[in-house]
């Protein structure tokens, strides 16, 4: 099977020692000083400049998205974290929370906060504030990406100042992972939120390592050290300056030119260039990946045979060469071989003869396969590469429809597409895999409804045994391959790129960057 061995070597090296060591070009484990971070103890002071992938609509934590592609860096800076998953094992580490435990298999949990937590205005951060934020997230009118996660809390009860008991709609032993990767991880002052969005954007009150000094729309967000942060002597930085750019090459160039100290990347070719240039490159060891989603809720892909035909027709090696000159890591299996859930079950099998046979069969039945690939900005190359491959076959026709991101909500919500690019990225598969492919999930891009797949995803969600969960996800892999709602083609790059002066780089979840531990060498 195809693998880009050079990039995999870099990723593997980063996976072994994500925070303690740096990773760079050449063979795995190379120690070139040009791509090593600073050594010694963290240094206090300085201003770190970073570039986000997108600018926030506002500073309400409910609206920010807790991932690399969204505003994880900003959310973690202003609001801190209750907890986060380890970047290697995804085991939960606690920060503002001391624990989030269940004694009944995941139906009820008790959240215990650290004593003495304060918002940046000096008011106490208590269990009442957590309840307010979590209850608020259930309001669909907010338009929060985290509403489905908060809605899993059936009820909550403040036990005392630092304790909140929550009852879920179903048993989810791994619910802490779900919570940590959403806006539920960020708690804002209820009193500040009550002042309205305009007032809150001018003065967002959280309990994070930084506070807002100024925000120039389409310009800079200037953050300054929160002197009352609970985890002294963190943050080490005096200031954090955030700008944004959707252009991967432009973000890399900002580090190359010295205009930024740290950026994040979601493109493997950019990761390869940064590695070759000798920068620090830290990549999350993600499972799942980016896939071509086939809309199973309407013709033509409500017919499983037509999904299987397109899947068999696509050569993933050729696809990744067309997209990023082969720099990407192909998602051959649902989990990488470093995962505790790894099995050898292939997600995809290229079979040109099978594909052509099915295309001919459809034509003979009077319904030759014709469909449209809906391509959002940045994904046109994927659409064109798929179109180019399918053009080699008879009795299949694909057109490409380019649309703006402004249309994404309608297209996604109304399932108004035949084919488009989507993603499901995770270390632990819960909750991302359930959200992406369970028939009841509002976030399922494909709309797949398969009883065996549903049962496997539920078993993986509710089981407390790693062995049982592995068996469940092996079944899920088999059903995804058989029902073909998604053509996984590439692991997603959740990567931080930095100069050799930046220390303390650490991410969690889907590339959400923790900023309290960042520091700059003299």
SULJO-V355783 format. One record per backbone hydrogen bond with DSSP energy under -0.5 kcal/mol. CO is the residue of the C=O (numbers start at 1). NH is the residue of the N-H. E is the energy in kcal/mol with one decimal. If there is no record, write none. Layout:
BEGIN
co=CO nh=NH e=E
co=CO nh=NH e=E
END
This chain:
BEGIN
co=3 nh=5 e=-1.3
co=4 nh=8 e=-2.4
co=5 nh=9 e=-1.9
co=6 nh=10 e=-1.7
co=7 nh=11 e=-2.7
co=8 nh=12 e=-2.9
co=9 nh=13 e=-2.2
co=10 nh=14 e=-2.2
co=11 nh=15 e=-2.4
co=12 nh=16 e=-1.4
co=13 nh=17 e=-1.3
co=17 nh=21 e=-1.3
co=23 nh=281 e=-1.3
co=27 nh=30 e=-1.8
co=32 nh=35 e=-1.7
co=33 nh=36 e=-1.3
co=43 nh=520 e=-0.5
co=45 nh=520 e=-0.5
co=46 nh=238 e=-2.0
co=46 nh=239 e=-1.9
co=48 nh=50 e=-0.5
co=48 nh=241 e=-2.6
co=49 nh=261 e=-2.7
co=49 nh=262 e=-1.8
co=50 nh=243 e=-1.9
co=51 nh=264 e=-0.8
co=52 nh=245 e=-2.5
co=60 nh=63 e=-1.6
co=60 nh=64 e=-1.5
co=65 nh=67 e=-1.9
co=65 nh=71 e=-1.7
co=67 nh=72 e=-2.0
co=68 nh=53 e=-0.5
co=71 nh=75 e=-2.7
co=72 nh=76 e=-2.6
co=73 nh=77 e=-1.5
co=74 nh=78 e=-2.4
co=75 nh=79 e=-2.5
co=76 nh=80 e=-1.2
co=76 nh=209 e=-0.6
co=77 nh=210 e=-2.5
co=78 nh=208 e=-2.1
co=79 nh=187 e=-0.6
co=81 nh=96 e=-2.1
co=82 nh=95 e=-2.1
co=82 nh=97 e=-1.9
co=84 nh=93 e=-3.3
co=86 nh=90 e=-1.7
co=87 nh=285 e=-0.6
co=91 nh=86 e=-2.6
co=93 nh=84 e=-2.5
co=96 nh=114 e=-2.6
co=99 nh=112 e=-2.5
co=101 nh=110 e=-2.2
co=106 nh=172 e=-2.3
co=107 nh=168 e=-3.1
co=109 nh=166 e=-2.8
co=110 nh=101 e=-1.6
co=110 nh=112 e=-0.5
co=111 nh=113 e=-0.5
co=111 nh=164 e=-2.2
co=112 nh=98 e=-3.6
co=112 nh=99 e=-1.4
co=114 nh=117 e=-0.9
co=117 nh=125 e=-2.2
co=119 nh=122 e=-2.3
co=123 nh=119 e=-3.4
co=124 nh=126 e=-0.8
co=126 nh=130 e=-1.6
co=127 nh=131 e=-2.6
co=128 nh=132 e=-2.3
co=129 nh=133 e=-2.3
co=130 nh=134 e=-2.7
co=131 nh=135 e=-2.8
co=132 nh=136 e=-2.4
co=133 nh=137 e=-1.6
co=135 nh=138 e=-1.3
co=136 nh=139 e=-1.8
co=138 nh=140 e=-0.7
co=139 nh=142 e=-1.6
co=140 nh=143 e=-1.3
co=144 nh=147 e=-1.1
co=146 nh=149 e=-0.6
co=146 nh=150 e=-2.2
co=147 nh=151 e=-2.3
co=149 nh=152 e=-1.0
co=150 nh=153 e=-2.0
co=152 nh=154 e=-0.9
co=152 nh=169 e=-2.3
co=155 nh=167 e=-2.9
co=157 nh=159 e=-0.6
co=157 nh=165 e=-3.0
co=160 nh=163 e=-1.1
co=161 nh=127 e=-2.8
co=162 nh=113 e=-3.1
co=163 nh=159 e=-2.0
co=163 nh=160 e=-1.3
co=164 nh=111 e=-3.2
co=165 nh=157 e=-2.8
co=166 nh=109 e=-2.4
co=167 nh=154 e=-2.0
co=167 nh=155 e=-1.7
co=172 nh=175 e=-1.9
co=174 nh=177 e=-1.2
co=174 nh=178 e=-1.1
co=175 nh=179 e=-2.8
co=176 nh=180 e=-2.5
co=177 nh=181 e=-1.2
co=178 nh=181 e=-0.5
co=179 nh=182 e=-1.6
co=182 nh=185 e=-1.6
co=183 nh=186 e=-1.6
co=185 nh=82 e=-0.8
co=185 nh=187 e=-0.5
co=186 nh=188 e=-0.5
co=189 nh=193 e=-2.4
co=190 nh=194 e=-1.9
co=192 nh=195 e=-1.3
co=193 nh=196 e=-1.6
co=196 nh=200 e=-2.3
co=197 nh=201 e=-2.6
co=198 nh=202 e=-1.3
co=199 nh=203 e=-1.4
co=204 nh=206 e=-0.7
co=205 nh=189 e=-2.6
co=206 nh=120 e=-3.0
co=209 nh=226 e=-2.7
co=211 nh=224 e=-2.6
co=214 nh=222 e=-2.8
co=215 nh=217 e=-0.7
co=216 nh=219 e=-2.3
co=220 nh=216 e=-3.0
co=220 nh=222 e=-0.5
co=221 nh=223 e=-0.6
co=221 nh=242 e=-2.7
co=222 nh=213 e=-3.1
co=222 nh=214 e=-1.5
co=223 nh=240 e=-2.3
co=224 nh=211 e=-2.7
co=225 nh=227 e=-0.8
co=226 nh=229 e=-1.7
co=229 nh=232 e=-0.5
co=230 nh=232 e=-0.6
co=231 nh=234 e=-1.9
co=236 nh=45 e=-3.8
co=238 nh=225 e=-2.4
co=239 nh=48 e=-2.0
co=240 nh=223 e=-2.7
co=240 nh=242 e=-0.5
co=241 nh=50 e=-2.7
co=242 nh=221 e=-2.5
co=243 nh=52 e=-3.7
co=246 nh=248 e=-0.6
co=247 nh=251 e=-2.0
co=248 nh=252 e=-2.1
co=249 nh=253 e=-2.8
co=250 nh=254 e=-1.5
co=251 nh=255 e=-0.9
co=252 nh=255 e=-0.9
co=252 nh=256 e=-2.2
co=253 nh=257 e=-2.8
co=254 nh=259 e=-1.7
co=254 nh=260 e=-1.7
co=255 nh=258 e=-0.8
co=261 nh=499 e=-2.1
co=262 nh=51 e=-1.1
co=263 nh=497 e=-3.2
co=265 nh=495 e=-1.9
co=267 nh=271 e=-1.8
co=268 nh=272 e=-2.4
co=269 nh=273 e=-2.0
co=270 nh=274 e=-2.5
co=271 nh=275 e=-2.3
co=272 nh=276 e=-2.6
co=273 nh=277 e=-1.9
co=274 nh=279 e=-2.1
co=275 nh=25 e=-1.1
co=275 nh=278 e=-1.3
co=280 nh=498 e=-1.8
co=281 nh=283 e=-0.5
co=282 nh=496 e=-2.6
co=284 nh=286 e=-1.9
co=287 nh=426 e=-1.2
co=289 nh=424 e=-2.5
co=290 nh=489 e=-2.4
co=290 nh=490 e=-1.4
co=291 nh=293 e=-0.7
co=291 nh=422 e=-2.8
co=292 nh=487 e=-2.2
co=293 nh=295 e=-0.5
co=293 nh=420 e=-1.6
co=294 nh=296 e=-0.8
co=295 nh=298 e=-0.8
co=298 nh=301 e=-0.5
co=300 nh=303 e=-1.3
co=302 nh=304 e=-0.7
co=303 nh=306 e=-0.9
co=303 nh=307 e=-1.4
co=304 nh=308 e=-2.5
co=305 nh=309 e=-2.1
co=306 nh=310 e=-1.8
co=307 nh=311 e=-2.4
co=308 nh=312 e=-2.4
co=309 nh=313 e=-1.4
co=310 nh=314 e=-0.8
co=311 nh=314 e=-0.9
co=312 nh=351 e=-2.1
co=314 nh=316 e=-0.7
co=315 nh=319 e=-2.1
co=316 nh=320 e=-2.6
co=317 nh=321 e=-1.8
co=318 nh=322 e=-1.9
co=319 nh=323 e=-2.0
co=320 nh=324 e=-2.3
co=320 nh=326 e=-1.9
co=321 nh=325 e=-1.5
co=324 nh=327 e=-1.6
co=328 nh=330 e=-0.6
co=329 nh=491 e=-3.4
co=330 nh=332 e=-1.5
co=332 nh=347 e=-2.5
co=332 nh=348 e=-0.5
co=334 nh=288 e=-2.9
co=336 nh=339 e=-2.0
co=339 nh=342 e=-1.4
co=345 nh=334 e=-0.5
co=349 nh=351 e=-0.5
co=351 nh=355 e=-2.3
co=352 nh=356 e=-2.4
co=353 nh=357 e=-2.2
co=354 nh=358 e=-2.1
co=355 nh=359 e=-2.5
co=356 nh=360 e=-2.4
co=357 nh=361 e=-1.8
co=358 nh=362 e=-2.4
co=359 nh=363 e=-1.9
co=360 nh=364 e=-2.2
co=361 nh=365 e=-1.5
co=362 nh=367 e=-2.6
co=363 nh=366 e=-1.4
co=369 nh=397 e=-2.3
co=371 nh=399 e=-1.9
co=372 nh=374 e=-0.7
co=372 nh=418 e=-0.6
co=372 nh=419 e=-1.2
co=373 nh=375 e=-0.6
co=373 nh=401 e=-2.9
co=374 nh=376 e=-0.6
co=375 nh=403 e=-2.3
co=376 nh=379 e=-2.6
co=379 nh=383 e=-1.9
co=380 nh=384 e=-2.6
co=381 nh=385 e=-2.1
co=382 nh=386 e=-2.4
co=383 nh=387 e=-2.5
co=384 nh=388 e=-2.4
co=385 nh=389 e=-1.9
co=386 nh=390 e=-2.4
co=387 nh=391 e=-1.4
co=389 nh=392 e=-1.4
co=390 nh=393 e=-1.8
co=395 nh=369 e=-1.1
co=397 nh=371 e=-2.1
co=399 nh=373 e=-3.2
co=400 nh=402 e=-0.6
co=401 nh=375 e=-2.8
co=403 nh=377 e=-0.5
co=404 nh=407 e=-1.7
co=405 nh=408 e=-2.0
co=407 nh=411 e=-2.6
co=408 nh=412 e=-2.9
co=409 nh=413 e=-2.6
co=410 nh=414 e=-2.6
co=411 nh=416 e=-2.0
co=412 nh=415 e=-0.7
co=415 nh=417 e=-1.3
co=418 nh=295 e=-2.5
co=419 nh=374 e=-3.2
co=420 nh=293 e=-3.5
co=422 nh=291 e=-3.0
co=424 nh=289 e=-2.6
co=426 nh=287 e=-4.1
co=428 nh=427 e=-0.5
co=429 nh=431 e=-0.6
co=429 nh=433 e=-2.8
co=429 nh=434 e=-0.6
co=431 nh=435 e=-2.5
co=432 nh=436 e=-1.9
co=433 nh=437 e=-1.7
co=434 nh=438 e=-2.3
co=436 nh=446 e=-0.5
co=438 nh=441 e=-1.7
co=441 nh=444 e=-1.3
co=443 nh=445 e=-0.7
co=446 nh=296 e=-2.7
co=450 nh=454 e=-2.9
co=451 nh=455 e=-2.5
co=452 nh=456 e=-2.1
co=453 nh=457 e=-2.5
co=454 nh=458 e=-2.3
co=455 nh=459 e=-2.5
co=456 nh=460 e=-2.4
co=457 nh=461 e=-1.4
co=458 nh=462 e=-2.6
co=459 nh=463 e=-1.8
co=461 nh=173 e=-0.5
co=461 nh=174 e=-0.6
co=465 nh=469 e=-2.3
co=466 nh=470 e=-2.7
co=467 nh=471 e=-2.0
co=468 nh=472 e=-2.2
co=469 nh=473 e=-2.6
co=470 nh=474 e=-1.8
co=471 nh=475 e=-1.9
co=472 nh=476 e=-2.2
co=473 nh=477 e=-2.2
co=474 nh=478 e=-2.2
co=475 nh=479 e=-2.4
co=476 nh=480 e=-2.4
co=477 nh=481 e=-2.2
co=478 nh=482 e=-2.2
co=479 nh=483 e=-3.0
co=480 nh=484 e=-1.4
co=485 nh=294 e=-2.7
co=486 nh=488 e=-0.8
co=487 nh=292 e=-1.9
co=490 nh=290 e=-3.2
co=492 nh=494 e=-0.8
co=493 nh=495 e=-0.7
co=494 nh=284 e=-2.7
co=495 nh=265 e=-2.5
co=496 nh=282 e=-2.6
co=497 nh=263 e=-2.6
co=498 nh=280 e=-2.5
co=499 nh=502 e=-1.3
co=501 nh=503 e=-0.5
co=501 nh=521 e=-2.5
co=503 nh=519 e=-1.9
co=506 nh=514 e=-2.7
co=508 nh=512 e=-2.5
co=509 nh=511 e=-0.7
co=510 nh=68 e=-2.9
co=511 nh=513 e=-0.5
co=512 nh=508 e=-1.6
co=514 nh=506 e=-0.5
co=515 nh=518 e=-1.1
co=516 nh=235 e=-0.6
co=516 nh=236 e=-1.0
co=518 nh=236 e=-0.5
co=518 nh=237 e=-0.5
co=519 nh=503 e=-3.1
END
